[in-house]
Structure formats: structure tokens, C-alpha cells
Amino acid sequence: MQFILLLRQAPRQLAFGALHSFGSSFGQTFLVALFVPFISASLGLNETEFANIYAGITIGSALCLPVVGRWIDKVDILSYSLATMALLALGCVMISLAGNVWMLIAALFVLRLAGQGLMTHVSMTGIARYFTKHRGRALAVASFGFPLAEAILPATLLALIAAFGWRYTYAGSAVFIICVLVPVAFLLIRRDQKFRAVPTRSSKTAAKQASDSARPTDTTTDQSSPTDPEHPRLFRSLYVWFCMPMLAAPPLIMTALFFHQGAISTHKGIELGWFAAGFTVFAVTSVLGAFGSGPLIDKHSARRLFPWHLIPMMAGIIVLAISHQPFVILIYMGLVGITVGFATTLRTAIIPELVPLDEIGAVRSTLTAVMVLASAMGPAIYGWMFAADISIEVMLTATLIVMAVISVLSWLSERPGFYVPPGISPQDSH
């Protein structure tokens, strides 16, 4: 019921968020992967060469994201959105024209930075800044664009590739971005000055916003001093370093296990088709996880929930480790989807509980860069373990131990003295 009321109260703002999460798919791995065989054949690359190029580009775009991402705190979000979409369309055009490896590298870099990085950044940051009372639910609605794109675009683009070829399909994607996404984004918020406005620094406003998000009974104080937005106070605290592994774990582990699903299926004697079916379950449970986390975040705060959100993924890995039955793949993928859905909303909802509004963009872009780097490293780390002939069971057991340790670290970070949000007195923060 609360979701329906929220949609009635702010349909344009929520649609703006969902539009950008949907549009980010043009630079996301699941969609780029569809073109890999065709691009590789056209440019004479083998699978390993393309994978190495892609990993390097992903790392490079992640390193640029904190620099470019912090600009969202300083400019009108509609202007930032339109510039991001123009960059994404440029990336699509560049890749459609790529005639050699260097052109491909430049095109993929622009595509990854604008798509996976900045389009998602606009969606989540805009929603997190605008909504305070029902932020968790709002982020869940905005994130619906991700599974919607996963359900619609792969089959659509494969059909277009079959009919027109991969180059025309990517060129057509650029046309779609410019002629559909850009006008819709403009029409949705062009008159909404509150949503578009650049956040201003105010100790009282920041204190009230952080207090409302984190604790219903918190009180605010004017004793906190403003921090330098270029170097948010959060990164000078123990809190962020204890929580950083928790942010990096889901993308690192999920990407690695999905990337090596072939080796896992071979080891367990399970047909790879079970993993294909598992992705459908994964998509459904990730939506349920995102929408289920929204009300819980609004009720208990993202900080309180954050240390516990790896539990479903851990349960899924336990099931995968102890059984060789094919149906366990569906259970495993479903449980991983729940954690991914929770993480989608939690990792953005927690930021406004920790920093003032005008630092959200800088902090989120930096944390996102860490997660992107983790996702790039995951397949390589697990690949080294496979190369060392470490068994699947030992890998999964080690993964569970690491996840348990970082969950405890995240829980410890909530103990008194690790971090107090600006504007909240230490005695009121715990």
C-alpha cells in the first residue's frame, strides 16, 4: 500500500530514477556480453583477449568514477543526466564504428563509464537526495529499471542483431537513447526545481536529514562543523574501512561465481541449463529483495540492516557447497538474488544516513568505484584458485568464512566511537 501511495505522490521523480537504471543497461556487462562473439569475430579477438581488455577497461572506468561522479553534487541533476545520456549514446556510436582494438578500447571505456557508472549514479543519487521519509521504498522503485531491462533488452537486441547486424544494433541503441530516453528524462523533471536543485551545505538541514533517516528518536545538534565536500568526513573514520569489505563482497563473489558457472556445473555434474533457469529465479528474487528491503530500511534504518544482508547469499553458497543435485542451483540463485536485491537499495540508502546531502554524490561514486573494482577482480581471483587445483568445496568454504568475518566487522562498526553522522550527538547516535 505504501508503494502505491509513494507512486501517487512522486510519480515523475520515481520514473526518472527507474528510467536511468533501465538506461544503464547499455553499458552493463549482461548486455555488452551479447555482442562479444560478434565483436570478437569482427576484430579478430579471442575470448581471453576480449576478457582482458574488458577487465582493464572496467578498472579504468572505476578509477575515473570518483572524479566524475562527485560533480553531481555541484550541478543541476537534469543537466548532469542529459550529459551522461549524451556520453552513453556517444559510446554506442563509437563501438558501432570500431574498426580496430584501440577504437574498441575507447568505445568500451566510454560505454562502461557512462552506463554502469554514471547512469546508475544519477538514478540512485537523485532518489536518495530527494526522498527522506520513504527513501528505502523509493530506491526500490527506482531500481526496478534494472530487472526490467534484463527481462526485455537481451531478447530484443539479439533479434535486432540477427536482422541488422551488431554494428547497426549498437548505432540504433544510440538513436534510442537520444530520441527516447533524453526527451523522457527532460519532460519528467524539467519543472521540478526541488528535485533538480544542487544541494546546499547546511548543518541544520544535514543533521535533520541524517537524524530522520537513521533514527526516529534522534535529536539534532548544531555543534558539528561542516566538512570539506571534496574529502568527506566519512572516509576519515574507522566505520567506512570496516564496512568497505561488506560493500565489495557481493559484486566480487557474485561476478566470480557467475563467471565460472561452467566450471562449477562440470565439477558437480549438473547441466549448464540449470544455471540458465537459475537466472530467471535470480531476477525474480532480486526484485523481491529490493522491494522487501524498502519498508525494512524505512522502519529500522539502513545502518541497522547493513551487517545482516549477506545472510541469504551465505545460505545459498552453503546449499551449493553441500549438494550435487541439479535443483539446488535454483535455490542457490534465488538466495543470491535476495542479497543482491537488498544490496541494491541498502548501499545507497545508507549514505544519506552518514553524510550531508551535498556529499552524497562524492561518497556514492567512490564506494561504487570500489564495488566495480571488486567485480573486475572476482573472476581473476577465483580463476587463480581453479588454476591451483583448489576444489570447489574448499573455495566455497573459504568464501563463507570470509563473508562471516566481514559481516562481523560491519556489525562491529556500529559500536560506539566508530562514526557519528554530522549533526548527531554521540549519545544519540547509538
MOURGI-V297706 format. One record per backbone hydrogen bond with DSSP energy under -1.0 kcal/mol. NH is the residue of the N-H (numbers start at 1). CO is the residue of the C=O. Records with the same first field share a line. If there is no record, write none. Layout:
BEGIN
NH = CO + CO
END
This chain:
BEGIN
5 = 1
6 = 2
7 = 3
8 = 4
9 = 5
10 = 6
14 = 10
15 = 11
16 = 12
17 = 13
18 = 14
19 = 15
20 = 16
21 = 17
22 = 18
23 = 19
24 = 20
25 = 22
26 = 23
27 = 24
28 = 25
32 = 28
33 = 29
35 = 32
39 = 35
40 = 36
41 = 37
42 = 38
43 = 39
45 = 40
50 = 46
51 = 47
52 = 48
53 = 49
54 = 50
55 = 51
56 = 52
57 = 53
58 = 54
59 = 55
60 = 56
61 = 57
62 = 58
63 = 59
64 = 60
65 = 61
68 = 64
69 = 65
71 = 68
72 = 69
73 = 70
74 = 71
77 = 196
80 = 76
81 = 77
82 = 78
83 = 79
84 = 80
85 = 81
86 = 82
87 = 83
88 = 84
89 = 85
90 = 86
91 = 87
92 = 88
93 = 89
94 = 90
95 = 91
96 = 92
97 = 93
104 = 100
105 = 101
106 = 102
107 = 103
108 = 104
109 = 105
110 = 106
111 = 107
112 = 108
113 = 109
114 = 110
115 = 111
117 = 112
118 = 113
119 = 114
121 = 117
122 = 118
123 = 119
124 = 120
125 = 121
126 = 122
127 = 123
128 = 124
129 = 125
130 = 126
131 = 127
138 = 134
139 = 135
140 = 136
141 = 137
142 = 138
143 = 139
144 = 141
145 = 142
146 = 143
148 = 144
149 = 145
150 = 146
151 = 147
152 = 148
153 = 149
156 = 152
157 = 153
158 = 154
159 = 155
160 = 156
161 = 157
162 = 158
163 = 159
164 = 160
165 = 161
169 = 165
170 = 166
171 = 167
172 = 168
173 = 169
174 = 170
175 = 171
176 = 172
177 = 173
178 = 174
179 = 175
180 = 176
181 = 176
182 = 177
184 = 180
185 = 181
186 = 182
187 = 183
188 = 184
189 = 185
190 = 186
192 = 189
193 = 191
196 = 192
197 = 193
206 = 202
207 = 203
208 = 204
209 = 205
210 = 206
211 = 207
212 = 208
213 = 209
214 = 210
215 = 211
221 = 423
231 = 228
235 = 232
236 = 233
237 = 234
242 = 238
243 = 239
244 = 240
247 = 243
248 = 244
249 = 245
252 = 248
253 = 249
254 = 250
255 = 251
256 = 252
257 = 253
258 = 254
259 = 255
260 = 256
261 = 258
264 = 260
265 = 261
266 = 262
267 = 263
268 = 264
270 = 265
274 = 271
275 = 272
276 = 272
277 = 273
278 = 274
279 = 275
281 = 277
282 = 278
283 = 279
284 = 280
285 = 281
286 = 282
287 = 283
288 = 284
289 = 285
290 = 286
291 = 287
292 = 288
293 = 289
294 = 290
297 = 293
298 = 294
299 = 295
300 = 296
301 = 297
305 = 301
306 = 302
308 = 305
309 = 306
311 = 308
314 = 310
315 = 311
316 = 312
317 = 313
318 = 314
319 = 315
320 = 316
321 = 317
322 = 318
323 = 319
328 = 325
329 = 326
331 = 327
332 = 328
333 = 329
334 = 330
335 = 331
336 = 332
337 = 333
338 = 334
339 = 335
340 = 336
341 = 337
342 = 338
343 = 339
344 = 340
345 = 341
346 = 342
347 = 343
349 = 345
350 = 346
354 = 351
355 = 351
359 = 356
360 = 357
363 = 359
364 = 360
365 = 361
366 = 362
367 = 363
368 = 364
369 = 365
370 = 366
371 = 367
372 = 368
373 = 369
374 = 370
375 = 371
376 = 372
377 = 373
378 = 374
381 = 377
382 = 378
383 = 379
384 = 380
385 = 381
386 = 382
387 = 383
388 = 384
389 = 386
390 = 385
395 = 391
396 = 392
397 = 393
398 = 394
399 = 395
400 = 396
401 = 397
402 = 398
403 = 399
404 = 400
405 = 401
406 = 402
407 = 403
408 = 404
409 = 405
410 = 406
411 = 407
412 = 408
413 = 409
414 = 411
415 = 412
418 = 415
424 = 421
428 = 425
END
